[in-house]
Amino acid sequence: MSKNRLKKYLTFKPEVTRIFDELDQFREFCREFGYVFNETHLGNNHSPYADFQRWRNGKFPRDNWGYMIKQGRRNA
């Protein structure tokens, strides 16, 4: 029997690894800038993902925490 057949490992293709890495970066972006994180927004340019792409290209995204400051709320 072939040794290659006996060794089975879970390995992701590079495309799948890239998608999961981008999803983790998008989650951290949403947490940092106050966006609602939703996995379905990945790749949708009419969602917070567009701001994520703008941020990755070196531009400043909209800051969703700003409305709390305008209303006088403070983080406890």
N, C-alpha and C positions, 0 to 999 in steps of 0.2 A: 504494500500500500504506500502511496505517496505521502511524504512528510508534509507537503504543502496542503494536502487534503485534511490532515489531522489538525493543523494549526489554523484556528479561525480566530481572527481578531476583529473587533469592531473598529473600523477605520472609516472616517468620513472623507468624501471627495473634497478637493480644495474649494469647490463652489459652495458646498454645504457649510464648511468651516467658515468661509467668508460671510455667509448669511448670518450664522450664529454670532460671530464677532461683531457684525454691524448691529445686530439686534441688542447685544449687550451695551454697545456704545450709545445706541438710541435710548435705552432704558436709563442710563446714567445722565444723558442729556435732559430727558424729561424730568428726572428727579431734581437736577440742579437748577433748571430754569422754570419749573412750576407747571409743566405740561402734563396732561393726562396721558399715561402710557397705555398704548393699545398695540398689540402685535400686528393687527391688520393695517395699521398706518404705514408699515414699512413698504416703501416704494410708491406711496400715494402722495402726489405733489400738492394736493388740496387738503393737507392735514399738517400737524406739527412736524411731520417728516421733512417738509419743505424748509422749515426753520433749521432743522438739524443739518440739512445739506448746506444751507447758507453758513451755518456755524463751522462746518467742516472745511469750507472754502475760505475761511478767515474773516468772514463778515460777522457783525453782531446780530444775533436773533432778537426777537421781541422777548421782553422779560415779563412773564406772567405773574411774578410776585409783586409787580409795581402797583396793581390795583389794591392790594392789601395796605400798602403804605399810604395811598391816596385816601382810603377810608379810615385811616388812623388805627389800624390793627397792628398789633405787635406779636411776634412769635414768642411763645412762652418757653 
